[in-house]
Amino acid sequence: MGDKDWISELPDDLLCRILSFLPTTIAVRTTVLSKRWNNVWTCVPNLDLDCQRDFVPYYQLCDHDRFDMFVDRVLCSRDSSDIKKFRLRTCVTDLACVEGWICTAVRRNVVELDLHLDAGHEENYTFVLPRSFFSCKTLKVLKLYGSLCISVPYAPPASRCFPSLKCLLVSVKSPGCKSLMEKVLTNCPVLEDLIICTNIHQSHAPIYMMTVSAPELKTLRISSSIEKYVQKNVLIDAPKLEMLDVRTQIQGVSNYSLDARSLVKANIAFYDYYFGGQASLPEHAIALLAGISNVKYLSLQTSRLRAGDLPFFPNLNQLKVVVDHCKYWDFLAVLLENAPNLEDLDLEDGTMRDEKHSKLQWKPPKVVPNCLSSHLKTITLCPFRGQKIDMELAEYLLNNGHLLEKMTLHASYYWRTLDVGSALLMFNRASMTCQVEYNRENSAWDID
């Protein structure tokens, strides 16, 4: 009984299910187990073909010829069943081969297509997406990564384009992907989740218009590290968009045009790799904040921000602000005034301080902001350094937060030995039920 091969006794459907979680090279090798396994792998619905992972001899380059022959043999040896998931990662050396593999997956009614097309040493290669790619009726998930130029030199079909596509990820590094970025996103009738990543650092990268037209789109994430000499326009036609996530280098912020009437949540991060002391956000960054000002939940990370950059946030309920090289004490009062319904504030200050900061004083607004007196329930300050301005701010918030339930103060690594508990204990609290928690490194103290 102990020598019985229980796995081989399993039905073919279950064996195929098990093999579908393995790289295709491993699934094919099961043919050596016994005659029972000879054709099991040919029915596996998922194909995972990765040249970099499976065809790189020890400390050598990828064997593209062996990989190409293996993929051809796999696709020819499979039975007539559909391909549910097709994952392909390769340095493109034969454009016709790659096009043929994709077309085969489309003919086999692929549901999820995951393509990693790298340029390798032939950076001048241009891969043209096959036309059948756009009209595949079964495709629901598409992930397209490319360091080579991926082109769409023709007009995609005006109707029946991506008829079933729900999730789309496009990540490109080549400036030659202009036609891809301008055409692929213009007609996605049932798309709900879209991720766009651009990582272009060449001075001759073209300026382009990116249009997202997706009437059912719910979530949009855009990550861009395009340099400052590239400026693109982004038009978002997505009336049902609920969540927007934009992460971009501050010098290359795009000119966004969007209808944000349904937008509920936004995550915005402006990175500044060439910080030169500027205080204000660029024009397009300010316009983007104004365009999303109706959101209820906002996370904002930036190294530049002035009070004049902030729009009015009539519906804002939860706010997290992460600043670096900014003086939060210069814009916090305006921020509170411009968010009258704010209930949850999380402020993270990454600004380096020196001796001069120890003399700064908090300048409260002449009138207590409506959110502080009538709505604000939780406040988190990190790091809490315990300098004069920090203590004055904490006292002001506690004195005027009538509905405040909890204030959490996180000491930074360099200030973790600071004991401010006794001083905080002396502050008057407008809310008798407010709990103050002071976290020092790995410990948390409740200050009653």
C-alpha positions in Angstrom: 0.0 0.0 0.0 2.9 2.3 0.7 4.3 1.9 -2.8 1.1 2.8 -4.6 1.3 5.8 -6.9 -1.7 7.7 -5.6 -1.0 10.8 -7.8 -1.2 8.8 -11.1 -4.6 7.5 -10.0 -6.1 10.9 -10.0 -8.3 11.8 -12.9 -6.9 13.8 -15.9 -8.8 16.9 -15.1 -7.3 17.1 -11.6 -3.8 16.4 -12.9 -4.1 19.1 -15.5 -5.3 21.5 -12.8 -2.2 20.7 -10.7 0.2 21.1 -13.7 -1.4 24.4 -14.6 0.3 26.0 -11.6 3.8 24.9 -12.8 6.1 26.4 -15.5 5.4 24.7 -18.8 9.0 23.3 -18.9 8.3 21.4 -15.7 4.9 20.3 -16.9 6.4 18.8 -20.0 9.0 16.9 -18.0 6.3 14.9 -16.3 6.2 12.7 -19.4 9.2 10.8 -18.0 7.2 9.5 -15.1 5.2 6.9 -16.9 3.1 6.3 -20.0 0.2 7.5 -18.0 1.7 11.0 -18.0 2.7 11.1 -21.8 -0.2 13.4 -22.9 -1.4 14.9 -19.6 0.5 18.1 -20.1 -1.0 18.6 -23.6 -4.4 19.4 -21.9 -3.0 21.9 -19.4 -5.0 25.2 -19.8 -2.2 27.5 -18.6 1.1 28.0 -20.4 4.0 29.7 -18.6 6.9 30.2 -21.0 9.9 32.2 -19.7 13.1 32.3 -21.6 15.0 34.2 -18.8 13.9 31.7 -16.1 14.1 28.4 -17.9 16.6 28.7 -20.8 19.6 30.4 -19.2 22.5 28.0 -18.7 24.6 28.6 -15.6 26.1 32.1 -15.8 25.4 32.3 -19.5 23.0 34.1 -21.8 19.5 32.9 -22.7 19.5 30.2 -25.4 16.9 31.8 -27.7 17.1 29.1 -30.3 16.2 26.4 -27.9 13.5 28.5 -26.4 11.9 29.2 -29.7 11.9 25.5 -30.7 10.4 24.6 -27.3 7.5 27.0 -27.6 6.8 25.9 -31.2 6.8 22.2 -30.1 4.5 23.0 -27.1 1.9 24.8 -29.2 2.0 22.1 -31.9 1.7 19.2 -29.4 -1.2 20.6 -27.4 -4.6 19.1 -27.9 -7.4 21.2 -29.3 -8.5 22.6 -25.9 -8.6 26.3 -25.2 -5.7 28.2 -23.6 -6.9 29.9 -20.5 -3.7 31.7 -19.5 -0.7 32.4 -21.8 2.3 33.9 -20.2 5.3 34.6 -22.4 8.6 36.3 -21.5 11.3 36.5 -24.1 14.0 38.7 -25.6 12.5 39.1 -29.1 14.9 37.8 -31.7 12.3 36.5 -34.2 9.4 38.9 -34.6 7.4 36.5 -36.8 7.7 33.7 -34.2 6.4 35.9 -31.4 3.5 37.2 -33.5 2.6 33.6 -34.4 2.6 32.5 -30.8 0.3 35.3 -29.8 -2.1 34.6 -32.7 -2.2 31.0 -31.7 -3.2 31.9 -28.2 -5.9 34.2 -29.6 -7.3 31.4 -31.8 -7.4 29.2 -28.8 -9.7 31.6 -27.0 -7.1 32.9 -24.5 -8.6 34.5 -21.4 -5.5 36.0 -19.7 -2.5 37.1 -21.8 0.7 38.1 -20.0 3.5 39.3 -22.4 7.0 40.4 -21.4 8.7 41.4 -24.6 12.3 42.6 -24.0 14.7 44.2 -26.6 17.8 42.4 -25.5 20.8 43.6 -27.5 18.7 44.5 -30.5 17.1 47.7 -29.3 16.0 48.7 -32.8 13.5 45.9 -33.0 9.9 47.1 -33.5 7.2 44.6 -32.7 3.8 45.2 -34.3 0.8 43.9 -32.3 -1.3 41.6 -34.5 -4.7 42.9 -35.5 -6.4 39.8 -34.0 -5.1 40.9 -30.7 -7.8 43.7 -30.5 -10.8 41.6 -31.6 -10.3 38.6 -29.3 -13.7 37.9 -27.8 -12.5 35.8 -24.9 -9.6 38.0 -23.6 -10.4 39.4 -20.1 -6.9 40.1 -18.7 -4.1 41.6 -20.6 -0.6 42.4 -19.2 1.8 44.0 -21.7 5.4 44.7 -20.6 8.0 45.9 -23.1 11.5 47.3 -23.2 11.5 47.2 -27.0 9.4 49.3 -29.3 5.8 48.0 -29.4 3.9 49.6 -32.2 0.4 49.8 -33.5 0.8 51.4 -37.0 -2.8 50.8 -38.0 -6.1 52.0 -36.5 -7.7 49.5 -34.1 -11.3 48.5 -34.9 -13.8 51.2 -34.0 -16.2 48.6 -32.8 -15.8 45.2 -31.2 -12.4 46.3 -29.8 -11.4 44.3 -26.7 -15.1 43.2 -26.3 -14.4 41.3 -23.0 -11.3 43.0 -21.6 -11.8 43.8 -17.9 -8.2 44.3 -16.7 -5.3 45.9 -18.6 -1.7 46.6 -17.6 0.7 48.4 -20.0 4.3 48.9 -19.0 6.7 50.4 -21.5 10.3 51.7 -21.5 10.9 52.5 -25.1 10.1 56.0 -26.5 9.1 54.2 -29.7 5.8 53.1 -28.1 4.0 56.3 -29.0 1.4 54.7 -31.3 0.8 52.0 -28.6 0.0 54.5 -25.9 -2.1 56.6 -28.2 -4.2 53.8 -29.7 -4.6 50.9 -27.3 -6.5 52.7 -24.6 -9.0 54.6 -26.8 -11.8 52.0 -27.1 -12.2 49.6 -24.1 -16.0 49.3 -23.7 -16.0 47.0 -20.6 -12.6 47.7 -19.0 -12.8 48.1 -15.3 -9.1 48.2 -14.0 -6.3 49.9 -15.9 -2.6 50.2 -14.9 -0.2 52.3 -17.1 3.5 52.4 -16.3 6.0 54.5 -18.4 9.7 54.6 -17.7 11.4 56.6 -20.4 14.6 58.5 -19.9 15.7 59.4 -23.5 16.0 63.0 -24.6 14.4 62.3 -28.0 11.3 60.7 -26.5 8.3 62.1 -28.4 5.5 64.2 -27.0 2.2 62.3 -27.3 -1.5 62.5 -26.3 -2.7 59.5 -24.3 -6.4 59.1 -24.3 -8.2 56.6 -22.0 -11.8 56.0 -23.2 -13.5 53.3 -21.0 -17.1 53.9 -20.0 -17.0 51.2 -17.3 -13.6 52.0 -15.8 -13.5 51.9 -12.0 -9.8 52.0 -11.1 -6.9 53.8 -12.9 -3.3 53.7 -11.9 -0.7 55.7 -13.7 3.0 55.5 -12.9 5.5 57.7 -14.8 9.2 58.4 -14.5 9.3 60.3 -17.7 11.9 63.1 -17.6 11.2 66.8 -17.5 11.9 67.3 -21.2 8.9 65.1 -22.1 5.4 66.6 -21.6 2.3 64.6 -22.6 -1.4 65.2 -22.4 -3.7 62.7 -20.7 -7.3 62.7 -21.5 -9.4 60.4 -19.3 -13.0 59.7 -20.5 -14.2 57.4 -17.7 -17.5 58.7 -16.2 -17.6 55.8 -13.7 -14.0 56.2 -12.4 -13.9 55.7 -8.6 -10.2 55.4 -7.8 -7.3 57.3 -9.3 -3.6 56.6 -8.5 -1.0 58.9 -10.1 2.7 58.6 -9.3 5.0 60.8 -11.4 8.2 62.7 -11.4 7.3 66.3 -10.6 9.1 67.8 -13.6 7.2 65.6 -16.0 3.6 65.9 -14.6 1.2 65.5 -17.5 -1.6 67.8 -18.4 -4.6 65.8 -17.1 -8.1 66.3 -18.4 -10.7 64.2 -16.6 -14.3 64.0 -15.5 -14.1 63.3 -11.8 -17.7 63.3 -10.9 -17.7 59.7 -9.7 -14.2 59.8 -8.2 -14.2 58.7 -4.5 -10.5 58.0 -3.8 -7.2 59.4 -5.1 -3.6 58.6 -4.4 -1.2 61.3 -5.8 2.6 61.2 -5.5 4.9 63.8 -7.0 8.5 62.7 -6.8 11.3 65.3 -7.1 14.7 63.8 -8.0 16.2 67.2 -8.9 15.0 69.2 -6.0 16.3 72.7 -6.3 14.5 74.5 -3.5 11.3 75.4 -5.4 8.4 75.7 -3.1 5.4 75.6 -5.4 4.0 72.8 -7.4 4.1 73.0 -11.2 1.0 74.3 -13.0 -0.1 70.9 -14.2 0.2 69.4 -10.7 -1.9 72.1 -9.2 -4.5 71.6 -12.0 -4.6 67.8 -11.3 -5.3 68.5 -7.6 -8.1 70.9 -8.5 -9.5 68.3 -10.9 -9.9 65.7 -8.2 -11.0 68.0 -5.4 -14.4 66.3 -5.0 -12.8 63.1 -3.6 -13.6 61.7 -0.1 -10.3 60.0 0.4 -7.0 61.5 -0.6 -3.3 60.5 -0.1 -0.9 63.2 -1.3 2.9 62.8 -1.3 5.1 65.7 -2.5 8.3 67.5 -2.0 6.7 70.9 -2.9 3.5 72.4 -1.6 2.4 75.9 -0.8 -0.9 77.1 0.7 -1.8 78.7 -2.6 -1.5 75.3 -4.4 -4.4 73.8 -2.5 -7.9 73.7 -3.9 -11.1 73.5 -1.9 -12.0 69.9 -0.9 -15.8 70.0 0.0 -16.2 66.3 0.4 -12.9 65.2 1.8 -13.3 62.8 4.7 -9.9 61.1 5.0 -6.5 62.7 4.2 -2.9 61.5 4.3 -0.2 64.0 3.5 3.5 63.0 3.2 5.8 65.9 2.6 9.5 66.2 2.0 11.4 69.5 1.8 8.2 71.2 2.6 7.2 73.4 5.6 3.9 71.8 6.6 3.3 74.6 9.2 3.0 77.1 6.3 0.1 75.3 4.6 -1.6 73.2 7.3 -3.9 76.0 8.4 -5.2 76.5 4.8 -5.5 72.8 4.3 -7.8 72.5 7.4 -9.8 75.5 6.2 -10.2 74.0 2.7 -11.4 70.6 4.0 -14.5 71.5 6.1 -15.7 67.9 6.4 -12.4 66.2 7.2 -12.6 63.5 9.9 -9.2 61.7 9.6 -5.9 63.5 9.2 -2.5 61.7 8.8 0.5 64.0 8.4 3.9 62.6 7.8 6.8 65.2 7.7 10.0 64.1 6.1 11.6 67.5 6.1 15.1 67.6 7.6 15.3 70.1 10.5 18.2 72.0 12.0 18.8 74.4 14.9 16.7 77.2 13.3 13.6 75.0 13.3 13.7 74.9 17.1 12.6 78.6 17.2 9.7 78.3 14.8 6.2 79.0 16.1 2.8 77.7 15.1 0.7 80.4 13.5 -2.9 79.3 14.0 -5.7 80.7 11.7 -7.7 83.6 13.0 -10.8 81.4 12.9 -10.8 77.8 14.0 -11.4 75.7 10.9 -14.8 74.1 10.7 -13.4 70.6 10.3 -11.4 70.9 13.5 -14.3 72.2 15.6 -17.1 70.0 14.1 -15.7 66.9 12.3 -12.2 65.9 12.9 -12.0 62.6 14.9 -8.5 61.2 14.5 -5.1 62.9 14.0 -1.8 61.2 13.3 1.5 63.2 13.3 4.7 61.4 12.2 7.4 62.0 13.1 6.7 64.0 16.2 9.9 65.8 17.2 8.7 67.6 20.2 10.1 71.0 19.1 8.4 74.2 19.9 6.3 74.3 16.8 5.3 70.7 17.2 4.1 71.1 20.7 2.2 74.3 19.9 0.5 72.5 17.0 -0.5 69.5 19.2 -1.8 71.9 21.8 -3.9 73.9 19.3 -5.4 70.7 17.8 -6.3 69.3 21.3 -7.7 72.7 22.4 -10.0 73.0 19.4 -10.9 69.5 18.4 -14.3 69.2 20.0 -15.1 65.8 18.4 -11.5 64.5 18.5 -11.4 60.8 19.6 -7.7 60.0 19.2 -4.4 61.8 18.5 -1.4 59.6 17.7 2.1 60.9 17.8 5.0 58.9 16.4 8.5 59.8 17.5 11.2 59.6 14.8 14.3 57.5 15.2 16.4 60.5 16.1 13.9 61.8 18.6 12.8 58.5 20.1 14.3 59.3 23.6 12.3 62.5 23.8 9.9 62.5 26.7 7.0 64.9 26.0 4.4 62.9 27.9 4.3 65.3 30.9 3.9 68.4 28.7 1.1 66.8 26.6 -0.7 65.8 29.8 -0.9 69.5 30.7 -2.7 70.5 27.5 -6.4 71.3 27.7 -8.6 69.1 25.5 -11.9 70.3 24.0 -13.0 66.6 23.8 -13.1 64.9 27.1 -13.0 61.5 25.5 -9.9 62.2 23.3 -7.1 59.7 23.7 -3.5 60.8 23.1 -1.0 58.0 22.2 2.7 58.7 22.0 4.7 56.0 20.2 8.5 55.8 20.9 10.2 53.2 18.7 8.6 49.9 19.7 6.5 51.2 22.5 3.3 53.1 22.7 2.2 55.2 25.7 -1.4 56.3 26.3 -1.4 59.8 27.9 -4.6 60.2 29.9 
